[in-house]
Amino acid sequence: KGCGVSSDKIWVEDANDLKRTVEKLEEAVKAEGVRVFISRHLCSLVESNQFRAQQIIPPTIDVDQEKCTGCLICVNKFGCQALDFSEDVKKVSIEQSVCRGCKVCIDVCPQNAIYEVDA
């Protein structure tokens, strides 16, 4: 705002909410004039590439099946592709090959069922 950009031309989005970030980025690209787009978090794909480049093993995230109630808040509110809901057991699990270890799902889960596995 200090640069004279009107508030309707400023977007501040959470990169971990990929669907909304892409939607708002497309909106910003279509807008006319000077625009400002701020991503509040490092994209987890960029972060995972940095982990690989530095040979850092990202954290392993898992779901305590005893605590998981199958409420789907983690799936619906966060929308991470690594979160998998099983219709058979009505619980969430994490697809480790997809998980980037960003840990956002830990904060989203109201049951404290999602946790970082100790190394």
mmCIF file of the C-alpha atoms, coordinates in Angstrom:
data_MODEL
# 
_entry.id   MODEL 
# 
loop_
_atom_site.group_PDB 
_atom_site.id 
_atom_site.type_symbol 
_atom_site.label_atom_id 
_atom_site.label_alt_id 
_atom_site.label_comp_id 
_atom_site.label_asym_id 
_atom_site.label_entity_id 
_atom_site.label_seq_id 
_atom_site.pdbx_PDB_ins_code 
_atom_site.Cartn_x 
_atom_site.Cartn_y 
_atom_site.Cartn_z 
_atom_site.occupancy 
_atom_site.B_iso_or_equiv 
_atom_site.pdbx_formal_charge 
_atom_site.auth_seq_id 
_atom_site.auth_comp_id 
_atom_site.auth_asym_id 
_atom_site.auth_atom_id 
_atom_site.pdbx_PDB_model_num 
ATOM 1   C CA . LYS A 1 1   ? 0.000   0.000   0.000   1.00 0.00 ? 1   LYS A CA 1 
ATOM 2   C CA . GLY A 1 2   ? 2.937   2.260   0.680   1.00 0.00 ? 2   GLY A CA 1 
ATOM 3   C CA . CYS A 1 3   ? 3.879   2.048   -3.000  1.00 0.00 ? 3   CYS A CA 1 
ATOM 4   C CA . GLY A 1 4   ? 0.538   3.473   -4.068  1.00 0.00 ? 4   GLY A CA 1 
ATOM 5   C CA . VAL A 1 5   ? -1.007  0.139   -5.012  1.00 0.00 ? 5   VAL A CA 1 
ATOM 6   C CA . SER A 1 6   ? -4.696  0.038   -4.142  1.00 0.00 ? 6   SER A CA 1 
ATOM 7   C CA . SER A 1 7   ? -5.813  -2.695  -1.757  1.00 0.00 ? 7   SER A CA 1 
ATOM 8   C CA . ASP A 1 8   ? -7.909  -4.390  -4.470  1.00 0.00 ? 8   ASP A CA 1 
ATOM 9   C CA . LYS A 1 9   ? -4.654  -5.004  -6.393  1.00 0.00 ? 9   LYS A CA 1 
ATOM 10  C CA . ILE A 1 10  ? -2.849  -6.671  -3.470  1.00 0.00 ? 10  ILE A CA 1 
ATOM 11  C CA . TRP A 1 11  ? -3.127  -10.393 -2.804  1.00 0.00 ? 11  TRP A CA 1 
ATOM 12  C CA . VAL A 1 12  ? -1.639  -12.114 0.242   1.00 0.00 ? 12  VAL A CA 1 
ATOM 13  C CA . GLU A 1 13  ? -2.047  -15.874 0.008   1.00 0.00 ? 13  GLU A CA 1 
ATOM 14  C CA . ASP A 1 14  ? -0.862  -19.027 1.736   1.00 0.00 ? 14  ASP A CA 1 
ATOM 15  C CA . ALA A 1 15  ? 1.171   -21.122 -0.710  1.00 0.00 ? 15  ALA A CA 1 
ATOM 16  C CA . ASN A 1 16  ? 0.160   -24.247 1.190   1.00 0.00 ? 16  ASN A CA 1 
ATOM 17  C CA . ASP A 1 17  ? -3.444  -23.647 0.064   1.00 0.00 ? 17  ASP A CA 1 
ATOM 18  C CA . LEU A 1 18  ? -2.587  -24.504 -3.515  1.00 0.00 ? 18  LEU A CA 1 
ATOM 19  C CA . LYS A 1 19  ? -6.093  -24.316 -4.982  1.00 0.00 ? 19  LYS A CA 1 
ATOM 20  C CA . ARG A 1 20  ? -6.788  -20.849 -3.589  1.00 0.00 ? 20  ARG A CA 1 
ATOM 21  C CA . THR A 1 21  ? -3.279  -19.598 -4.392  1.00 0.00 ? 21  THR A CA 1 
ATOM 22  C CA . VAL A 1 22  ? -3.598  -20.617 -8.049  1.00 0.00 ? 22  VAL A CA 1 
ATOM 23  C CA . GLU A 1 23  ? -7.101  -19.131 -8.233  1.00 0.00 ? 23  GLU A CA 1 
ATOM 24  C CA . LYS A 1 24  ? -5.949  -15.807 -6.771  1.00 0.00 ? 24  LYS A CA 1 
ATOM 25  C CA . LEU A 1 25  ? -2.762  -15.759 -8.846  1.00 0.00 ? 25  LEU A CA 1 
ATOM 26  C CA . GLU A 1 26  ? -4.852  -16.131 -12.009 1.00 0.00 ? 26  GLU A CA 1 
ATOM 27  C CA . GLU A 1 27  ? -7.050  -13.291 -10.747 1.00 0.00 ? 27  GLU A CA 1 
ATOM 28  C CA . ALA A 1 28  ? -3.971  -11.113 -10.190 1.00 0.00 ? 28  ALA A CA 1 
ATOM 29  C CA . VAL A 1 29  ? -2.581  -11.856 -13.654 1.00 0.00 ? 29  VAL A CA 1 
ATOM 30  C CA . LYS A 1 30  ? -5.884  -10.803 -15.262 1.00 0.00 ? 30  LYS A CA 1 
ATOM 31  C CA . ALA A 1 31  ? -6.089  -7.552  -13.289 1.00 0.00 ? 31  ALA A CA 1 
ATOM 32  C CA . GLU A 1 32  ? -4.874  -4.365  -14.933 1.00 0.00 ? 32  GLU A CA 1 
ATOM 33  C CA . GLY A 1 33  ? -2.214  -1.999  -13.706 1.00 0.00 ? 33  GLY A CA 1 
ATOM 34  C CA . VAL A 1 34  ? 0.332   -2.514  -10.960 1.00 0.00 ? 34  VAL A CA 1 
ATOM 35  C CA . ARG A 1 35  ? -0.383  -5.596  -8.847  1.00 0.00 ? 35  ARG A CA 1 
ATOM 36  C CA . VAL A 1 36  ? 1.249   -7.135  -5.798  1.00 0.00 ? 36  VAL A CA 1 
ATOM 37  C CA . PHE A 1 37  ? 1.075   -10.856 -4.990  1.00 0.00 ? 37  PHE A CA 1 
ATOM 38  C CA . ILE A 1 38  ? 2.545   -12.035 -1.691  1.00 0.00 ? 38  ILE A CA 1 
ATOM 39  C CA . SER A 1 39  ? 2.999   -15.715 -0.905  1.00 0.00 ? 39  SER A CA 1 
ATOM 40  C CA . ARG A 1 40  ? 3.230   -16.144 2.868   1.00 0.00 ? 40  ARG A CA 1 
ATOM 41  C CA . HIS A 1 41  ? 4.877   -19.568 2.860   1.00 0.00 ? 41  HIS A CA 1 
ATOM 42  C CA . LEU A 1 42  ? 7.596   -21.219 0.884   1.00 0.00 ? 42  LEU A CA 1 
ATOM 43  C CA . CYS A 1 43  ? 5.993   -23.618 -1.577  1.00 0.00 ? 43  CYS A CA 1 
ATOM 44  C CA . SER A 1 44  ? 6.423   -27.150 -0.238  1.00 0.00 ? 44  SER A CA 1 
ATOM 45  C CA . LEU A 1 45  ? 7.638   -28.334 -3.654  1.00 0.00 ? 45  LEU A CA 1 
ATOM 46  C CA . VAL A 1 46  ? 10.396  -25.715 -3.607  1.00 0.00 ? 46  VAL A CA 1 
ATOM 47  C CA . GLU A 1 47  ? 11.184  -26.704 -0.044  1.00 0.00 ? 47  GLU A CA 1 
ATOM 48  C CA . SER A 1 48  ? 11.408  -30.400 -0.959  1.00 0.00 ? 48  SER A CA 1 
ATOM 49  C CA . ASN A 1 49  ? 13.752  -29.532 -3.856  1.00 0.00 ? 49  ASN A CA 1 
ATOM 50  C CA . GLN A 1 50  ? 15.934  -27.636 -1.392  1.00 0.00 ? 50  GLN A CA 1 
ATOM 51  C CA . PHE A 1 51  ? 15.917  -30.660 0.910   1.00 0.00 ? 51  PHE A CA 1 
ATOM 52  C CA . ARG A 1 52  ? 17.109  -32.853 -1.956  1.00 0.00 ? 52  ARG A CA 1 
ATOM 53  C CA . ALA A 1 53  ? 19.773  -30.370 -3.073  1.00 0.00 ? 53  ALA A CA 1 
ATOM 54  C CA . GLN A 1 54  ? 21.132  -30.160 0.461   1.00 0.00 ? 54  GLN A CA 1 
ATOM 55  C CA . GLN A 1 55  ? 20.658  -33.907 1.020   1.00 0.00 ? 55  GLN A CA 1 
ATOM 56  C CA . ILE A 1 56  ? 18.302  -33.211 3.909   1.00 0.00 ? 56  ILE A CA 1 
ATOM 57  C CA . ILE A 1 57  ? 15.702  -35.854 4.631   1.00 0.00 ? 57  ILE A CA 1 
ATOM 58  C CA . PRO A 1 58  ? 12.306  -34.168 5.095   1.00 0.00 ? 58  PRO A CA 1 
ATOM 59  C CA . PRO A 1 59  ? 10.366  -35.080 8.218   1.00 0.00 ? 59  PRO A CA 1 
ATOM 60  C CA . THR A 1 60  ? 8.099   -38.108 8.123   1.00 0.00 ? 60  THR A CA 1 
ATOM 61  C CA . ILE A 1 61  ? 4.507   -37.331 9.029   1.00 0.00 ? 61  ILE A CA 1 
ATOM 62  C CA . ASP A 1 62  ? 2.028   -39.996 10.117  1.00 0.00 ? 62  ASP A CA 1 
ATOM 63  C CA . VAL A 1 63  ? -1.492  -40.390 11.508  1.00 0.00 ? 63  VAL A CA 1 
ATOM 64  C CA . ASP A 1 64  ? -2.275  -42.005 14.861  1.00 0.00 ? 64  ASP A CA 1 
ATOM 65  C CA . GLN A 1 65  ? -5.178  -44.222 13.826  1.00 0.00 ? 65  GLN A CA 1 
ATOM 66  C CA . GLU A 1 66  ? -6.420  -44.400 17.425  1.00 0.00 ? 66  GLU A CA 1 
ATOM 67  C CA . LYS A 1 67  ? -6.814  -40.612 17.596  1.00 0.00 ? 67  LYS A CA 1 
ATOM 68  C CA . CYS A 1 68  ? -8.133  -40.069 14.059  1.00 0.00 ? 68  CYS A CA 1 
ATOM 69  C CA . THR A 1 69  ? -11.915 -39.699 14.121  1.00 0.00 ? 69  THR A CA 1 
ATOM 70  C CA . GLY A 1 70  ? -12.309 -39.459 10.358  1.00 0.00 ? 70  GLY A CA 1 
ATOM 71  C CA . CYS A 1 71  ? -13.702 -35.917 10.655  1.00 0.00 ? 71  CYS A CA 1 
ATOM 72  C CA . LEU A 1 72  ? -11.998 -34.999 7.339   1.00 0.00 ? 72  LEU A CA 1 
ATOM 73  C CA . ILE A 1 73  ? -11.077 -31.504 8.505   1.00 0.00 ? 73  ILE A CA 1 
ATOM 74  C CA . CYS A 1 74  ? -7.474  -32.121 7.448   1.00 0.00 ? 74  CYS A CA 1 
ATOM 75  C CA . VAL A 1 75  ? -8.587  -33.281 4.003   1.00 0.00 ? 75  VAL A CA 1 
ATOM 76  C CA . ASN A 1 76  ? -11.218 -30.594 3.423   1.00 0.00 ? 76  ASN A CA 1 
ATOM 77  C CA . LYS A 1 77  ? -9.520  -27.581 5.028   1.00 0.00 ? 77  LYS A CA 1 
ATOM 78  C CA . PHE A 1 78  ? -5.937  -28.266 3.944   1.00 0.00 ? 78  PHE A CA 1 
ATOM 79  C CA . GLY A 1 79  ? -6.512  -30.335 0.821   1.00 0.00 ? 79  GLY A CA 1 
ATOM 80  C CA . CYS A 1 80  ? -3.034  -31.852 0.662   1.00 0.00 ? 80  CYS A CA 1 
ATOM 81  C CA . GLN A 1 81  ? -2.719  -34.602 -1.936  1.00 0.00 ? 81  GLN A CA 1 
ATOM 82  C CA . ALA A 1 82  ? -0.764  -36.739 0.551   1.00 0.00 ? 82  ALA A CA 1 
ATOM 83  C CA . LEU A 1 83  ? -3.801  -37.073 2.834   1.00 0.00 ? 83  LEU A CA 1 
ATOM 84  C CA . ASP A 1 84  ? -5.780  -40.168 1.936   1.00 0.00 ? 84  ASP A CA 1 
ATOM 85  C CA . PHE A 1 85  ? -9.175  -41.034 3.414   1.00 0.00 ? 85  PHE A CA 1 
ATOM 86  C CA . SER A 1 86  ? -10.030 -44.729 3.528   1.00 0.00 ? 86  SER A CA 1 
ATOM 87  C CA . GLU A 1 87  ? -13.726 -45.406 3.058   1.00 0.00 ? 87  GLU A CA 1 
ATOM 88  C CA . ASP A 1 88  ? -13.171 -48.883 4.534   1.00 0.00 ? 88  ASP A CA 1 
ATOM 89  C CA . VAL A 1 89  ? -11.889 -47.769 7.934   1.00 0.00 ? 89  VAL A CA 1 
ATOM 90  C CA . LYS A 1 90  ? -13.172 -44.142 7.817   1.00 0.00 ? 90  LYS A CA 1 
ATOM 91  C CA . LYS A 1 91  ? -9.756  -42.777 8.754   1.00 0.00 ? 91  LYS A CA 1 
ATOM 92  C CA . VAL A 1 92  ? -7.029  -40.691 7.164   1.00 0.00 ? 92  VAL A CA 1 
ATOM 93  C CA . SER A 1 93  ? -3.545  -41.902 6.332   1.00 0.00 ? 93  SER A CA 1 
ATOM 94  C CA . ILE A 1 94  ? -0.592  -40.197 4.679   1.00 0.00 ? 94  ILE A CA 1 
ATOM 95  C CA . GLU A 1 95  ? 0.796   -41.299 1.338   1.00 0.00 ? 95  GLU A CA 1 
ATOM 96  C CA . GLN A 1 96  ? 4.511   -41.010 2.144   1.00 0.00 ? 96  GLN A CA 1 
ATOM 97  C CA . SER A 1 97  ? 5.612   -40.875 -1.493  1.00 0.00 ? 97  SER A CA 1 
ATOM 98  C CA . VAL A 1 98  ? 3.537   -37.696 -1.957  1.00 0.00 ? 98  VAL A CA 1 
ATOM 99  C CA . CYS A 1 99  ? 4.118   -36.018 1.432   1.00 0.00 ? 99  CYS A CA 1 
ATOM 100 C CA . ARG A 1 100 ? 6.613   -33.128 1.334   1.00 0.00 ? 100 ARG A CA 1 
ATOM 101 C CA . GLY A 1 101 ? 6.921   -32.864 5.117   1.00 0.00 ? 101 GLY A CA 1 
ATOM 102 C CA . CYS A 1 102 ? 5.605   -29.296 5.378   1.00 0.00 ? 102 CYS A CA 1 
ATOM 103 C CA . LYS A 1 103 ? 3.786   -30.197 8.645   1.00 0.00 ? 103 LYS A CA 1 
ATOM 104 C CA . VAL A 1 104 ? 0.765   -27.962 7.964   1.00 0.00 ? 104 VAL A CA 1 
ATOM 105 C CA . CYS A 1 105 ? -1.575  -30.936 8.419   1.00 0.00 ? 105 CYS A CA 1 
ATOM 106 C CA . ILE A 1 106 ? -0.310  -31.297 12.005  1.00 0.00 ? 106 ILE A CA 1 
ATOM 107 C CA . ASP A 1 107 ? -1.670  -27.841 12.806  1.00 0.00 ? 107 ASP A CA 1 
ATOM 108 C CA . VAL A 1 108 ? -4.931  -28.430 10.934  1.00 0.00 ? 108 VAL A CA 1 
ATOM 109 C CA . CYS A 1 109 ? -5.940  -31.661 12.727  1.00 0.00 ? 109 CYS A CA 1 
ATOM 110 C CA . PRO A 1 110 ? -8.266  -30.863 15.665  1.00 0.00 ? 110 PRO A CA 1 
ATOM 111 C CA . GLN A 1 111 ? -7.742  -34.344 17.143  1.00 0.00 ? 111 GLN A CA 1 
ATOM 112 C CA . ASN A 1 112 ? -3.929  -34.058 17.293  1.00 0.00 ? 112 ASN A CA 1 
ATOM 113 C CA . ALA A 1 113 ? -3.846  -37.319 15.358  1.00 0.00 ? 113 ALA A CA 1 
ATOM 114 C CA . ILE A 1 114 ? -1.252  -36.174 12.824  1.00 0.00 ? 114 ILE A CA 1 
ATOM 115 C CA . TYR A 1 115 ? 2.313   -36.053 14.079  1.00 0.00 ? 115 TYR A CA 1 
ATOM 116 C CA . GLU A 1 116 ? 5.955   -35.955 13.073  1.00 0.00 ? 116 GLU A CA 1 
ATOM 117 C CA . VAL A 1 117 ? 7.651   -39.323 13.418  1.00 0.00 ? 117 VAL A CA 1 
ATOM 118 C CA . ASP A 1 118 ? 10.800  -39.130 15.553  1.00 0.00 ? 118 ASP A CA 1 
ATOM 119 C CA . ALA A 1 119 ? 13.961  -39.618 13.516  1.00 0.00 ? 119 ALA A CA 1 
# 
